[in-house]
Amino acid sequence: MRAVVVADGQVSVEDRRDPVPGPGELLVRVRAAGLNGADMMQLRGFYPPPPGFPTDIPGLELAGEVVGLGEGANRFGLGARVMSLVGGAAQAELAVVDERVAMPVPTSLGWVAAGGFPEVFITAHDALVSQCDLRSGERLLVTGAAGGVGTAAVQIGVALGGRVVASVRDPALRPAVAELGAEPIDPADSEDHGPYDVVLELVGGDAVPANVRALSGGGRMAVIGVGAGARVELDLLALMSRRARVMGSMLRNRSTAEKALASRRVAEQLLPLVGAGGLRVLVAAAIDLESAAAAYARFQAGGKLGKVVLTIGGTTATGS
Ligand SMILES: NC(=O)c1ccc[n+]([C@@H]2O[C@H](COP(=O)([O-])OP(=O)(O)OC[C@H]3O[C@@H](n4cnc5c(N)ncnc54)[C@H](OP(=O)(O)O)[C@@H]3O)[C@@H](O)[C@H]2O)c1
């Protein structure tokens, strides 16, 4: 099979041996695979995949057709359209997926959108619903809201009845984020637009203390991304006086059982909304596997609305 390979800071596409599904696993002919910040870290030599996954084939999410079944796998039949989180090695023509983590692809979702769905929608849903217990009518701040997780979180927040404020540093992207139902703001103004019942912190760095101060009484903050810096000064009195909570979370290092649970919650609560056209995967660029280096460069350039997705096995950029 052809696979993206990251080594010594370089992205290439090489021939690799086909993977073989183990017990309870599906062999999937991958049709699209989303890029994520984790892939960029893996390229730089950080954030290795969990044990059992190749260290040099990146990719945390994919969509494709089931073409083989490991021993005992019976949740999906041959030919089923699935999308899933994986521990790694999604960016290849073939991949193995734990059947417990896989989700069916709604008929309304094309391959490109499906390949960019699992990581960002599961991350955003887990943070907003499972951790922060966002309720209808509550005010939500999503930082870094034009990116993959951000555009998913804004839509989930709106679907749950939240009043969503979206901080977006590129003014050119704010109208598109507003169309998702959020009030777009400059990140520098986030404290002025508070208080917030929930803050989804996707950026980290210097803006975090102001976002903590902007929490309401009983407010919750989930820290999911720290691209702008992982060390900040925290005013504990600000937390105490607000009875606020700051939580952190990572998806990749969770057990398969925990990923399966997070995925099942999304399948139950979000896939019906996807089917009804209420949730969309925003795709900034869909790029063929053989041009993976260009796809990585597009992700790293920033200034995008939503996801960068690799198209694989004849999938067109429009997703068919
Ligand atoms: N904990 C987990 O399990 C988990 C899961 C998924 C993702 N993540 C992390 O969550 C973060 C968001 O993921 P993603 O997929 O949405 O990434 P993404 O698509 O690259 O989006 C990141 C967004 O943050 C903005 N941003 C970056 N630095 C900023 C700064 N200093 N000030 C204001 N805005 C800034 C970007 O704006 P520009 O385009 O202008 O740069 C972009 O809109 C990443 O750090 C990722 O690694 C964590």
The ligand as a Gaussian input file, in Angstrom:
#p B3LYP/6-31G(d) Opt

LIG

0 1
 N       -6.351000      17.364000      23.725000
 C       -6.741000      16.684000      22.648000
 O       -7.117000      15.516000      22.712000
 C       -6.746000      17.379000      21.340000
 C       -7.477000      16.855000      20.254000
 C       -7.493000      17.584000      19.048000
 C       -6.781000      18.767000      18.950000
 N       -6.048000      19.209000      20.014000
 C       -5.291000      20.460000      19.963000
 O       -6.259000      21.510000      19.958000
 C       -5.782000      22.614000      19.186000
 C       -6.802000      22.927000      18.105000
 O       -6.868000      21.825000      17.191000
 P       -7.390000      22.064000      15.721000
 O       -7.428000      20.755000      15.056000
 O       -8.594000      22.904000      15.745000
 O       -6.192000      22.941000      15.121000
 P       -6.266000      23.997000      13.951000
 O       -7.253000      23.541000      12.938000
 O       -4.863000      24.267000      13.564000
 O       -6.879000      25.303000      14.631000
 C       -6.182000      26.047000      15.558000
 C       -6.817000      27.421000      15.601000
 O       -6.215000      28.175000      16.657000
 C       -5.784000      29.428000      16.142000
 N       -4.597000      29.901000      16.846000
 C       -3.394000      29.326000      16.897000
 N       -2.553000      30.082000      17.628000
 C       -3.255000      31.149000      18.038000
 C       -2.942000      32.273000      18.828000
 N       -1.721000      32.447000      19.353000
 N       -3.904000      33.182000      19.058000
 C       -5.143000      33.019000      18.533000
 N       -5.501000      31.961000      17.769000
 C       -4.562000      31.036000      17.544000
 C       -5.476000      29.157000      14.689000
 O       -5.475000      30.370000      13.988000
 P       -4.510000      30.565000      12.723000
 O       -5.095000      29.712000      11.649000
 O       -4.594000      32.018000      12.460000
 O       -3.151000      30.096000      13.134000
 C       -6.588000      28.185000      14.310000
 O       -7.765000      28.859000      13.941000
 C       -4.427000      22.190000      18.638000
 O       -3.425000      22.682000      19.519000
 C       -4.472000      20.669000      18.698000
 O       -3.192000      20.105000      18.805000
 C       -6.033000      18.549000      21.192000

